[in-house]
Amino acid sequence: MTGAARLAIDGGAPVRAEPMPMRQALGADERKAVLAVLDHYAESGADPGYGGPFEQAYAEAFTRKMGAGFADPVATGSAAVFICLKALDLPAGSEVIVPPICDPGTYGAVILAGLVPCLADAAPGTYNLDPAGLEKHLTGRTKALIVVHAAGLACDMTSIMIFAKAHSLQVVEDASQAHFARHDGVPVGRFGDVAAFSTMYRKAHISGGSGGITYTISETLWQALLAHSDRGKPSWREDFDDRDPTQFLGPGLNFHTDEISCAIGTASLARLDDSIRARRGYVTAVCDALSKIDGPCRPMTGWDGDISPFILPIFVDPDRIRVTVKDFANAVRAEGIPLNPHYEYCASTWPWLRPHLAGPCATPVAERATETSFALYLNERYAAREADDTVEAIAKVSKGLVR
Ligand SMILES: Cc1ncc(COP(=O)(O)O)c(C=O)c1O
């Protein structure tokens, strides 16, 4: 290509030779928090189990940040979704409208809770559920709706809650990818009946390698969440005796987290606002710069306001490039920019899920979205230079591979 610099995939010098900063989510504060647990239990002579003061402090810190309600730290995000669904006590075989792009754990939770997922489609230009397309999925068996705030962007919860209320649907928010993103100033997780957060090591705030939180505004549902997170125990009752299974309310598994994880969670949560601010700075700089370039790439729709960036999806116009979108993304990656060249999380493309779905579950908008986008990885250590390099790499590849 005349005038275009030689691309790194063709042997040219990459835009970014030095690796982008690693996140290193466990820092000095988390280290101190872990040592505080060990010290506390060494002094008390007890062993650090679960449900102790560090878990309580984490639940309280999370609830305070949400502004109200009840939180329960658990083992994983997928477990949190499962617990939420069990707490709603839906009739076996009920249909649940689910989003088109999400982690397999969320669909697995629906199926293993004895419910039937029904895929709805995405809003154009995003990975999020399209509230306008929900009505056609209603049947006499539809009892709930799962909303995922994908990539760090809150869904249109105003429209979704109007729809849910009109059709008496229970709502589970999966806020795993959007910790404390807001819709109309309200943090995600506050809109539905119950909410699930993954706090595994890649999420905006973490409680270690794996982790999760369930959340609700309702005390009754919180009690149901507690019971379903630990073998049916009514642990909120004053007279509850943990060693007396005759008091347990029903069958349940154990999805407990532990004291060390919760101490890490509290420390990580305390840094979350700074992390979100830094991530937003990177995302805003990339989006602003891309909007000024007349190229095939544009960021996902809606990247402004109260986002909590997890990844930054970049949409590519396939008609304007002379390779596939995946090859284009790989060329950007070769320039030294970490990314996922093809976001494979469009559930309608997974063979294993199909036999479990209710009826025809085509999601053409979501399929097109994942076919024509790639996801930039990001973390709170990315700053202006990383944004400049990202934009320069995209601009270079756009120029080199333009049709
Ligand atoms: C939206 C979403 N839901 C659920 C999960 C599952 O969480 P976990 O990996 O903690 O089980 C993830 C990813 O990890 C996710 O991104």
The ligand as an SDF file (V2000), in Angstrom:
LIG
                    3D

 16 16  0  0  0  0  0  0  0  0999 V2000
  -21.0140  -11.7180   32.5410 C   0  0  0  0  0  0  0  0  0  0  0  0
  -20.4220  -12.8760   33.2840 C   0  0  0  0  0  0  0  0  0  0  0  0
  -21.2410  -13.6770   33.9870 N   0  0  0  0  0  0  0  0  0  0  0  0
  -20.7610  -14.7250   34.6840 C   0  0  0  0  0  0  0  0  0  0  0  0
  -19.4230  -15.0200   34.6800 C   0  0  0  0  0  0  0  0  0  0  0  0
  -18.9450  -16.2130   35.4400 C   0  0  0  0  0  0  0  0  0  0  0  0
  -18.2100  -15.8200   36.5460 O   0  0  0  0  0  0  0  0  0  0  0  0
  -17.1290  -16.8020   37.2300 P   0  0  0  0  0  0  0  0  0  0  0  0
  -16.0110  -16.9900   36.2390 O   0  0  0  0  0  0  0  0  0  0  0  0
  -16.6890  -16.0650   38.4280 O   0  0  0  0  0  0  0  0  0  0  0  0
  -17.8370  -18.0640   37.5320 O   0  0  0  0  0  0  0  0  0  0  0  0
  -18.5290  -14.1950   33.9610 C   0  0  0  0  0  0  0  0  0  0  0  0
  -17.0770  -14.4240   33.8740 C   0  0  0  0  0  0  0  0  0  0  0  0
  -16.2810  -14.8250   34.5200 O   0  0  0  0  0  0  0  0  0  0  0  0
  -19.0360  -13.0870   33.2470 C   0  0  0  0  0  0  0  0  0  0  0  0
  -18.2350  -12.2650   32.5700 O   0  0  0  0  0  0  0  0  0  0  0  0
  1  2  1  0
  2  3  1  0
  2 15  2  0
  3  4  2  0
  4  5  1  0
  5  6  1  0
  5 12  2  0
  6  7  1  0
  7  8  1  0
  8  9  2  0
  8 10  1  0
  8 11  1  0
 12 13  1  0
 12 15  1  0
 13 14  2  0
 15 16  1  0
M  END
$$$$
